[in-house]
Amino acid sequence: MQAILGVDTLQGKQGPVPISSLEGKYVFIYFSAHWCPPCRGFTPVLAEFYKANAASKNFEIIFVSSDRDQKSFDEYYGEMPWLALPFNKRAEKDQVSGNFQVKGIPTLILFGPDGKMITNQARGNVTSDKNCSNFPWA
């Protein structure tokens, strides 16, 4: 994940989290923003999915913000139970968005424990497979 995101530390609810803590896990990267109505609708769905399945399915989610300022990021991230790319890492955000050709938000991409992308359409999988019975949707 470090090579994908370009950072060695993520923002967690209790402070910085080393990206190395994600080794051996499935990782979702969630591109979203406070100002985006479809994002505001999907985030609570994703939060329920996360709370119900993250531990048993061995995955983590990383929020990559398209918010316009730190205050909006802080407010929106406050509603999320997972990790985030720190808001001040704008160059890294632009790099990862470009690398995976993120054209719109919300976008949810799933990576396997090996760091290889499994799907860039995970939003639909989360919506249609809420109990995670077909995870990792390969």
Residue pairs with C-beta under 8 A, 6 or more apart in sequence:
1 19
1 22
1 27
1 62
1 111
1 115
2 8
2 19
2 20
3 115
4 29
4 96
4 99
4 111
4 115
5 19
5 29
5 62
5 85
5 92
5 96
6 89
6 91
6 92
6 95
6 96
7 19
7 85
7 86
7 89
7 92
8 18
8 19
8 20
9 16
9 17
9 18
9 19
9 86
10 16
10 17
10 18
10 19
10 62
10 83
10 84
10 85
10 86
11 17
11 77
11 83
11 84
11 85
11 86
12 83
12 84
13 81
17 83
22 60
23 113
24 58
24 113
25 58
25 59
25 60
25 113
26 57
26 58
26 59
26 60
26 110
26 111
26 112
26 113
26 118
26 135
26 136
27 59
27 60
27 61
27 62
27 110
27 111
28 59
28 60
28 61
28 62
28 108
28 109
28 110
28 111
28 122
29 61
29 62
29 64
29 96
29 100
29 108
29 109
29 111
30 46
30 61
30 62
30 63
30 64
30 82
30 106
30 107
30 108
31 64
31 66
31 97
31 102
31 105
31 106
31 107
31 108
31 109
32 39
32 42
32 43
32 63
32 64
32 65
32 66
32 76
32 105
32 106
32 107
33 39
33 65
33 66
33 67
33 68
33 72
33 76
33 105
34 40
34 65
34 67
34 72
34 73
34 75
34 76
35 67
35 68
35 72
36 66
36 105
36 106
38 105
38 106
39 105
39 106
42 106
42 123
42 127
43 76
43 79
43 80
43 106
44 79
45 126
45 127
45 130
46 61
46 108
46 126
47 79
47 80
47 81
48 130
49 126
49 130
49 132
50 61
50 81
50 82
51 81
52 130
52 131
52 132
53 59
53 131
53 132
53 135
54 60
54 61
54 82
56 132
57 132
57 135
57 136
58 113
59 110
59 135
60 82
60 83
61 80
61 82
61 83
62 82
62 83
62 84
62 85
63 77
63 80
63 82
63 83
63 84
63 85
64 84
64 85
64 93
64 96
64 97
65 73
65 76
65 77
65 84
65 85
65 87
65 93
66 93
66 105
67 73
67 76
67 87
70 87
70 88
73 84
73 87
74 87
77 84
85 92
85 93
85 96
96 102
100 107
100 109
100 117
100 120
106 123
107 120
107 123
108 122
108 123
108 126
109 117
109 119
109 120
109 122
110 117
110 118
110 119
110 122
110 125
110 136
110 137
111 117
111 118
112 118
112 136
112 138
118 136
118 137
118 138
119 125
119 137
119 138
122 137
125 134
125 135
125 137
129 135
129 137
